[in-house]
Amino acid sequence: MDRDPPMDDDRPDDVIAGEFVLGVLEADERAAVQRRIEEEPAFAALVRDWEDSLDPLAEGYEPVEAPARIRDAVEARLFAGSETPSGSAGFWQSVSLWRGVALASMLMLAVVGTLLVTGDQRTPERDRLLASLSAAGSASRFVAFYEQATNTMHLSPVAVETQPNRDMELWIIPPGGAPVSLGVIPASGQAVIPVPGDVRQHFAAGATFAVSREPAGGSPTGAPTGPVIAAGLAKKI
């Protein structure tokens, strides 16, 4: 079927379903996925599989009510219509608000990235790795997903802070080993990376995915030279 708006055809349906459940899709992509769930039973089944795998991670965590100022701002944005005060636009464009929203998203993703989902009987050929990437003092946060069946790495941004004349580079760091570059990633943070054969051996639970800030074009030395703006441990799901 035709999907409007178009989505990245390089992403397998399993990855799109996972990003939908994790809540990291843009609004237009999320709407397109919701339509697919309603119209494509096979795709809807993928979404249910992700929900069944990740739902147990929320057990034992009590709901936390959003601060009144956030709730009021959301309601004003959704329901005020043409009468919305002009000052609210500045609030919604503020860096502090969106960093807070990103942090709230990452709290959920950190649970996914630090707990191993048990009871999955996939064969080794179907192993998948998931990690949430963040760092103290950095506004950039990502979700990293690796599908062994296709040997493809997917990096999805939750929040990205760019700098002029600087690129972001993605690395995998095996336990006790040296960082291995997976390439420079776009300024948007969204990346689909085929994993070379000589690097696949490093993709296992316990490896670290990291994003560093590098000179334009990437590290000149083959190793990280700038600050690490996000990192996280890979967990099998």
C-alpha positions as CSV (number, residue, x, y, z in Angstrom):
1,M,0.0,0.0,0.0
2,D,1.1,3.6,-0.5
3,R,2.1,5.3,2.8
4,D,1.6,9.0,3.1
5,P,3.9,10.6,4.3
6,P,6.6,8.3,3.0
7,M,8.8,6.5,5.4
8,D,12.4,5.3,5.1
9,D,12.2,2.2,3.0
10,D,15.6,1.0,4.3
11,R,14.1,0.3,7.7
12,P,12.6,-3.2,8.1
13,D,9.0,-3.3,9.3
14,D,10.3,-4.9,12.6
15,V,12.4,-1.8,13.3
16,I,9.6,0.6,12.4
17,A,7.3,-1.3,14.8
18,G,9.8,-1.1,17.5
19,E,10.4,2.6,17.1
20,F,6.6,3.1,17.2
21,V,6.3,1.2,20.5
22,L,9.3,3.1,21.9
23,G,7.7,6.4,20.9
24,V,10.6,7.8,19.0
25,L,8.9,8.4,15.6
26,E,8.0,11.9,14.3
27,A,4.3,12.8,14.4
28,D,3.8,12.2,10.6
29,E,5.5,8.8,10.7
30,R,3.6,7.8,13.8
31,A,0.3,8.6,12.0
32,A,1.4,6.5,9.0
33,V,2.3,3.6,11.3
34,Q,-1.1,3.8,13.0
35,R,-2.8,3.5,9.6
36,R,-0.7,0.5,8.8
37,I,-1.6,-1.1,12.1
38,E,-5.3,-0.7,11.2
39,E,-4.9,-2.0,7.6
40,E,-2.1,-4.6,7.8
41,P,-2.6,-7.5,10.1
42,A,1.0,-8.8,9.7
43,F,2.4,-5.4,10.6
44,A,0.0,-5.1,13.6
45,A,1.3,-8.4,14.8
46,L,4.9,-7.0,14.8
47,V,3.7,-4.1,17.0
48,R,2.0,-6.5,19.4
49,D,5.2,-8.5,19.7
50,W,7.2,-5.4,20.6
51,E,4.5,-4.4,23.1
52,D,4.5,-7.9,24.7
53,S,8.3,-7.8,25.0
54,L,8.6,-4.3,26.5
55,D,5.5,-4.1,28.7
56,P,7.0,-6.2,31.5
57,L,9.7,-3.5,31.9
58,A,7.2,-1.0,33.2
59,E,6.1,-3.3,36.1
60,G,7.1,-1.9,39.5
61,Y,7.2,1.7,38.4
62,E,4.6,4.0,39.8
63,P,3.0,6.7,37.4
64,V,4.3,10.2,38.0
65,E,2.0,13.1,37.4
66,A,3.5,15.8,35.1
67,P,4.2,19.2,36.7
68,A,1.3,21.6,36.5
69,R,3.2,24.0,34.3
70,I,3.8,21.3,31.7
71,R,0.2,20.0,31.8
72,D,-1.2,23.6,31.5
73,A,1.1,24.4,28.6
74,V,0.1,21.2,26.8
75,E,-3.6,21.9,27.3
76,A,-3.1,25.5,26.1
77,R,-1.3,24.3,23.0
78,L,-3.9,21.7,22.2
79,F,-7.2,23.5,23.0
80,A,-6.6,27.2,23.0
81,G,-6.9,27.5,19.2
82,S,-6.6,31.0,17.8
83,E,-6.9,32.5,21.3
84,T,-3.6,31.0,22.4
85,P,-1.5,33.8,23.9
86,S,1.5,34.7,21.7
87,G,3.8,34.1,24.7
88,S,3.1,30.4,24.6
89,A,4.9,30.0,21.3
90,G,8.1,31.1,23.0
91,F,7.6,28.6,25.7
92,W,7.1,25.8,23.2
93,Q,10.2,26.8,21.2
94,S,12.4,26.9,24.3
95,V,15.4,24.6,24.5
96,S,14.7,23.9,28.2
97,L,11.2,22.5,27.5
98,W,12.3,20.2,24.8
99,R,15.3,19.0,26.8
100,G,12.9,18.1,29.6
101,V,10.6,16.3,27.1
102,A,13.6,14.4,25.7
103,L,14.8,13.5,29.2
104,A,11.4,12.2,30.1
105,S,11.5,10.0,27.0
106,M,15.0,8.8,27.8
107,L,13.9,7.7,31.3
108,M,11.7,5.2,29.7
109,L,14.3,4.2,27.1
110,A,16.9,3.8,29.8
111,V,14.8,1.1,31.4
112,V,14.7,-0.7,28.0
113,G,18.4,-0.2,27.6
114,T,19.4,-1.6,31.0
115,L,17.1,-4.6,31.4
116,L,17.2,-7.8,29.5
117,V,13.9,-9.1,28.2
118,T,13.7,-12.8,29.1
119,G,11.6,-15.6,27.7
120,D,12.4,-14.8,24.0
121,Q,13.3,-18.0,22.2
122,R,14.8,-16.5,19.0
123,T,17.6,-18.4,17.4
124,P,21.0,-16.7,17.3
125,E,20.4,-15.6,13.7
126,R,17.5,-13.4,15.0
127,D,19.3,-11.8,17.9
128,R,18.6,-8.1,18.2
129,L,20.4,-5.5,20.3
130,L,19.0,-2.3,21.8
131,A,20.6,0.6,23.6
132,S,19.7,4.0,24.9
133,L,22.5,6.6,24.4
134,S,23.0,9.6,26.6
135,A,25.7,11.4,28.6
136,A,25.8,13.8,31.5
137,G,25.8,17.4,30.4
138,S,24.7,16.6,26.8
139,A,21.4,17.3,25.3
140,S,21.8,14.7,22.5
141,R,20.1,11.3,23.1
142,F,19.6,8.4,20.7
143,V,18.1,4.9,20.5
144,A,20.4,2.3,18.8
145,F,19.0,-0.9,17.4
146,Y,20.9,-3.7,15.7
147,E,19.2,-6.5,13.7
148,Q,21.5,-9.5,13.3
149,A,19.4,-11.1,10.6
150,T,20.1,-8.1,8.2
151,N,23.4,-7.0,9.9
152,T,22.1,-3.5,10.0
153,M,22.5,-0.8,12.6
154,H,19.7,1.8,13.1
155,L,20.2,5.0,15.0
156,S,17.1,7.0,15.9
157,P,17.4,10.5,17.6
158,V,15.4,11.5,20.6
159,A,17.2,14.9,20.8
160,V,20.1,16.2,18.8
161,E,22.4,19.2,19.6
162,T,24.6,20.1,16.6
163,Q,27.6,22.4,16.4
164,P,28.9,24.3,13.4
165,N,31.8,22.7,11.5
166,R,31.6,19.6,13.7
167,D,30.3,16.1,12.8
168,M,28.9,13.3,14.9
169,E,30.6,9.9,14.6
170,L,29.1,6.6,15.8
171,W,31.3,4.0,17.5
172,I,31.0,0.5,18.9
173,I,33.3,-0.4,21.8
174,P,33.6,-4.1,22.6
175,P,34.2,-5.0,26.3
176,G,37.9,-4.4,27.0
177,G,38.5,-3.4,23.3
178,A,39.2,-0.2,21.4
179,P,36.5,1.9,19.7
180,V,35.6,0.9,16.1
181,S,34.0,3.6,13.9
182,L,30.6,2.9,12.3
183,G,30.8,6.1,10.4
184,V,29.8,9.8,10.5
185,I,26.1,10.2,11.1
186,P,23.8,12.9,9.6
187,A,23.1,16.1,11.5
188,S,19.6,14.8,12.1
189,G,21.0,11.9,14.0
190,Q,18.9,9.4,12.0
191,A,21.1,6.7,10.4
192,V,20.8,3.3,8.8
193,I,24.2,1.6,8.7
194,P,25.1,-1.7,7.1
195,V,27.6,-3.4,9.3
196,P,30.8,-4.6,7.6
197,G,31.7,-8.3,8.0
198,D,34.9,-7.6,9.9
199,V,33.0,-5.5,12.5
200,R,30.0,-7.9,13.1
201,Q,32.0,-9.9,15.7
202,H,31.8,-6.9,18.1
203,F,28.0,-6.7,18.0
204,A,27.0,-8.5,21.2
205,A,25.4,-7.8,24.5
206,G,27.7,-5.8,26.7
207,A,29.2,-3.7,23.9
208,T,29.0,0.0,24.1
209,F,27.5,2.3,21.4
210,A,28.8,5.8,21.6
211,V,28.5,9.1,19.6
212,S,31.4,11.5,19.7
213,R,31.8,15.1,18.4
214,E,34.5,15.2,15.7
215,P,36.0,17.6,13.2
216,A,34.1,17.9,9.9
217,G,34.4,14.6,8.0
218,G,35.0,12.5,11.1
219,S,37.9,11.5,13.3
220,P,41.3,12.1,11.7
221,T,42.9,9.4,13.8
222,G,40.6,6.4,13.6
223,A,39.7,6.9,17.3
224,P,37.4,9.3,19.1
225,T,39.1,12.7,19.4
226,G,36.2,14.8,20.7
227,P,33.8,14.6,23.6
228,V,31.4,11.7,23.8
229,I,28.0,13.2,23.7
230,A,26.0,10.0,24.1
231,A,26.8,6.4,25.0
232,G,25.0,3.3,26.2
233,L,25.3,-0.5,26.7
234,A,23.8,-2.9,24.2
235,K,21.3,-5.4,25.6
236,K,19.8,-8.3,23.8
237,I,16.1,-8.3,23.3
